[in-house]
């Protein structure tokens, strides 16, 4: 992938030099101030009809074959997907999810990724293929504020990237470099891949961040960027790491929420740290959280409060003026953070996402 020539615009005014964008994020400094809303997306689900076995739905010792008198399956989740459980390798499911993204104004899906050639990697190929094929899909009973004219040729309406979850053993610079080069060599030029000014974007989860020190991460990015001019968004608020990466984010603010942390200040601090480093700033919102049905020893619950938590977090996130707002999650059913339609909540969180995504952008 060719590296674009970078140009720093300067202007002479009142005898001084004004460098445009230095007080802004890297996103703005690179020539676009486009705000985007994205959602973390999970491709680990499987059903016997498609992949030959149940995958992830039994999490926590559940049996999806069991259906109660209300028609609810026994699955590792707090809520239940509508109309039913599904397989992440089913193209029709992916098309439905992409249509929901287009309807709600979700610009990109950040798909979980665990290693070369595994279940998630194979499902990613399906997502990318369907995203490439789908241009401005809209559910028949909904409207969208984006015109089909906004999506030209073979360009996908909803973009896709990955969430780099972990460095496979051994946790080394070489292992991480190998993974990233595979991802960028295999998918970086896909028309549906999320790019900023032609540069493919990759998100890196906190687990992976903690498997290497700052100096080693600097080595990883130097080696990868020698071959691919890509952008890496780290799950961190630490200044020394944000300065190495191209942006910062937090995967899930639930810990701060249940501790009573002031989320307005929380968002503002992360955005400030990213701005001062000239990097992309993200703020993450959740509709709620409940991992009490998957066998964890210490469950964490952040009540949805009929959508009030989601509204409050969107308002606070927008006030911090990040470049991107991230949603945790589109479909992490195990942890009860999904906005995807459920039997319990219907399309309520789809509608809220569309409302607030429109306000943000």
C-alpha positions, 0 to 999 in steps of 0.5 A: 500500500503506497504511503500518501505524501503528507503536507502541513498547511501553514498560513502567515497571519499578522507576521506569525505562523499559524499551523492549522490543526495542531490543536485538533486531533490527528483526524482533523489534522489529516484533512477531514473532520468527519465524525463517526459512530462505530460499534464493537461487533462479535462474530463468534456465534454459531448454530448447528444448521450453519457451522455444524455445532453451537458456538458461544451461545452455550457460554456459562454451561447453557443449552440452547436446545432448551426452550422455555414456555415463553419461547426463550432459549437457554443461552449465555446471555441476559437478553435474547436476540430477536427473532432468534439466535444466529450464526456469524457465518450466515450471509443473511444474518450479516446482511441484516446486521449491515442493514441495521447499521445503515439504518442507525447511522453506524459508520463502522463495525469493529469485529472481534479478532483472535488469530489467523485462520480461526473461527473469527477470522473466517467469519470476518471474511463473510462480513467483508464480502457482504459489506462490499456487496451491500450499498446503503441497505435500509430496512423496509420499515425505516428511514435513513438520513443518508442518501444512496448517492452518498455511496458510490460504485463498489464502496460499502455503506458500513465499513469494517475493521477488527478489534485485535484482542490478544497476541497469541503465544509467545507474546512477542513483538514478532507475533504481533507484527506477524498478525498485523501484517497478515491482517493488512496484507489480507484485508487492508485493501478491501473496499469495505475496510475502515480507512481514514484518508486511505489509511486502514484502521485497526483497534487494539484491545487492552488485553493485547496492550498489556502483553507488551510494554511501551517500547515493544509496541513502538517496535511493533508499529514501526515494523508494521508501518514500514510496509503499511501506512495504517492507523492503530487506535489503542485501548488506553488513556495513558499519554505515553501509549497514546503518543505511540499509537494513532489514537486512544479509546476505552472499550468499556466504561462499565467499571467507571460507571458502577464505581460512580466515576464522573463520566463527563470528566472521564470522557473529557480527560481522554479526549484532552490527552488525545488532542494534546498528542495530536491523535484520534480521540474516541469516547465509548457509550454503553446501553447497559451491562449485565454479565450475571448469566455466564457463570462469572464469579463476580458479576457486574451490572449497570442497569439500562434504566429504560434507556436513560443510561444510554442517553446520559452517556451519549450526551456526556460523550458528545459534550467532550467532542471526540472524533469518534463515538464507539458503542459497546456493543452491537451484539456482545450478548454474553455481557448484556451490552447489545443494542441489536434488537432483542425479545426483551427490548425490541428495537428500542436501542436501535431507535435510540442509536439512530437518534443520538448518532444523528445528533452527533454527526 
